[in-house]
Amino acid sequence: MNLHDFVHGVDPTIKLVIEDEFPGTRCVGGKYVPSTHSIFLYEEDINIQCQHLFGSNECLESYQWIILAHELGHALDEDLLSLSAKFDQTDDIGLLYRIECNAWEIGEKLIPFINSELFSFIKDQSLAHYHKEMEKIS
C-alpha cells in the first residue's frame, strides 16, 4: 500500500503532500497543518534523520511510515487545537509534551505492521528533548 492510499483509508479528508525537503533550516521529516488539514512529508529530511539515528537507511521505509503515523496522530487528535491554544497562552512545555505523546499514541495504533521496538525507539528519541526540558523546570 502506498502512503497516499493509506492516508485516504484512515481519513479521506486529510491531504498528504510529499516534498523533497523542508523549506526552513531545520531538519523536519514531517508536519501537520491544521488550517488545511494537510500532512507534509519531506523525503530528504527523512533520509537525513534515518541516517543520523541508525547510521544507514536500512530501515528507511519503516521510518517513513512511522513519521507519517505520527503526523496522522496529530491530524486525528481531538485535543490538538485546545492544547495548542493553551500552549500559546502559557508556554507550558508540558502541553507540547502532551501534544507529542498524543500523536505518538494515536499513530502507533495505525501501523501495527511496523516493528513495535523500532517504533518505540523512534518515539523515545523524539520525546527525549521534552524530557530534558521538563527536567530543567522541575
Backbone hydrogen bonds, N-H to C=O, Kabsch-Sander energy under -0.5 kcal/mol:
donor,donor_aa,acceptor,acceptor_aa,energy
6,F,2,N,-2.2
7,V,3,L,-2.6
8,H,4,H,-2.5
9,G,5,D,-2.2
10,V,6,F,-1.8
11,D,7,V,-2.9
14,I,11,D,-2.0
15,K,37,H,-2.3
17,V,15,K,-0.5
17,V,39,I,-3.1
19,E,17,V,-0.6
19,E,41,L,-3.0
28,V,26,R,-1.0
29,G,27,C,-0.5
31,K,40,F,-2.2
33,V,38,S,-3.1
36,T,33,V,-1.0
37,H,33,V,-0.9
38,S,33,V,-1.9
39,I,15,K,-3.2
40,F,31,K,-3.1
41,L,17,V,-2.5
42,Y,29,G,-2.7
43,E,19,E,-2.5
43,E,41,L,-0.6
44,E,20,D,-3.5
45,D,20,D,-0.5
46,I,42,Y,-2.4
47,N,43,E,-2.3
48,I,44,E,-2.4
49,Q,45,D,-2.7
50,C,46,I,-2.5
51,Q,47,N,-2.4
52,H,48,I,-2.5
53,L,49,Q,-2.7
54,F,50,C,-2.6
55,G,51,Q,-2.2
56,S,50,C,-0.6
60,L,57,N,-1.7
63,Y,59,C,-2.7
64,Q,60,L,-2.6
65,W,61,E,-1.9
66,I,62,S,-2.3
67,I,63,Y,-2.4
68,L,64,Q,-2.4
69,A,65,W,-2.7
70,H,66,I,-2.3
71,E,67,I,-2.2
72,L,68,L,-2.7
73,G,69,A,-2.1
74,H,70,H,-1.6
75,A,71,E,-2.2
76,L,72,L,-2.3
77,D,73,G,-0.7
77,D,74,H,-0.9
78,E,76,L,-0.7
80,L,77,D,-1.2
83,L,79,D,-2.8
84,S,80,L,-2.8
85,A,81,L,-2.2
86,K,82,S,-2.3
87,F,83,L,-2.4
88,D,84,S,-2.5
89,Q,85,A,-1.3
90,T,86,K,-1.7
91,D,87,F,-3.4
93,I,91,D,-0.7
95,L,92,D,-1.6
96,L,92,D,-1.0
97,Y,93,I,-2.4
98,R,94,G,-2.1
99,I,95,L,-2.4
100,E,96,L,-2.5
101,C,97,Y,-2.9
102,N,98,R,-2.7
103,A,99,I,-2.0
104,W,100,E,-2.4
105,E,101,C,-2.8
106,I,102,N,-2.7
107,G,103,A,-2.6
108,E,104,W,-2.4
109,K,105,E,-1.0
110,L,106,I,-0.6
110,L,107,G,-1.2
111,I,107,G,-0.7
111,I,108,E,-0.8
114,I,111,I,-2.0
119,F,115,N,-2.3
120,S,116,S,-2.6
121,F,117,E,-2.2
122,I,118,L,-2.3
123,K,119,F,-2.7
124,D,120,S,-2.8
125,Q,121,F,-2.3
126,S,122,I,-2.3
127,L,123,K,-2.4
128,A,124,D,-1.1
131,H,127,L,-1.9
132,K,128,A,-2.2
133,E,129,H,-2.3
134,M,130,Y,-2.5
135,E,131,H,-1.9
136,K,132,K,-1.5
137,I,133,E,-1.0
138,S,134,M,-1.8
